[in-house]
Amino acid sequence: MAEAYPWQESLWQQMAGRGQHAHAYLLHGPVGIGKRALAERLMARLLCQRPQGLDACGQCKSCMLLAAGSHPDHYVLEPEEADKAIKVDQVRELVSFVVQTAQMGGRKVVLIEPAEAMNVNAANALLKSLEEPSGNTVLLLVSHQSSRLLPTVRSRCVQQACPLPSETMSLEWLAKALPDCTEEDRFELLTLAAGSPLAAVSLQAQGVREQRALVVDGVKKLLKQQQSPTQLAEGWKDIPLLLLFDWFSDWSLLILRYQLTEDETGLGLNDMRKVLQYLAQKSGQGKVLAIQDWVLLQRQKVMSKANLNRVLLLEALLVQWAGLPGQG
């Protein structure tokens, strides 16, 4: 059974309590809030032969087969490799499943995640099944970036927004999920995860606080001319590129915000506050805006899996940051 997260309770009651289900749902929202678990929980409920209230019973033949991963009437479509596209041939196989009769006499349920991983041809191949699925079929699409989906895909689904939980609820949950972390550590992780509690747990597992400390120390040494952009770029080889660009994008935005408001509380986590305040006071706003635009452009390339030279890209980033103070 998929985990039931406390922040999803009202959303779950709304979705599972429907007397009649749509043929396609699009569950969309930020990464790390449990959308996949919500979809799997709904899948189990839709396939269960003896539902207990709003939940699957967990004991019937259908639930046992689903738990074993051998239910004949469920289908999960994912990229064949992490961070790769869902290809048109994969969708064609799915369409063949959709047109079949349910082997256990009930519903067929399809889960696609992440839906935005479908390339254009794959998405177009799915349209007919989304509009008129054969038999009693329900398609559950999970998306972390629904804006990347074709409008024709979005329009054929009942769209269900999955919002971030409140900070209080997230921290309460993290206190149980990460009992060995201090309250301050959990707050820092949640902040680095942009408020997504499951992403915070994932960041802790990959050692993000240690990675962040290395980068912050490197930026300070860069500005003091104690380390070169090349040395830092090579020293950060084990840190995910997207994470680095997320941080530098956030930092340039915080510099701009401080230049406009002079509000020290808006400078983010304590580890970079003094650095950002210094850069805001010593840098021209035009230069900061230019760097922010450049960082956002490169971040988009990283997100689109462009074939980038990692070291050269980081060197270019750090050369700009090293020259930030004193320029207009």
Secondary structure, 3 states (H helix, E strand, C coil): CCCCCHHHHHHHHHHHCCCCCCCEEEEECCCCCCHHHHHHHHHHHHHCCCCECCECCCCCHHHHHHHHCCCCCEEEECCCCCCCCECHHHHHHHHHHHCCCCCCCCCEEEEECCHHHECHHHHHHHHHHHHCCCCCEEEEEEECCHHHCCHHHHCCCEEEECCCCCHHHHHHHHHHHCCCCCHHHHHHHHHHCCCCHHHHHHHHHCCHHHHHHHHHHHHHHHHCCCCCHHHHHHHCCCCCHHHHHHHHHHHHHHHHHHHHHCCHHHCCCHHHHHHHHHHHHHCCHHHHHHHHHHHHHHHHHHHCCCCCCHHHHHHHHHHHHHCCCCCC
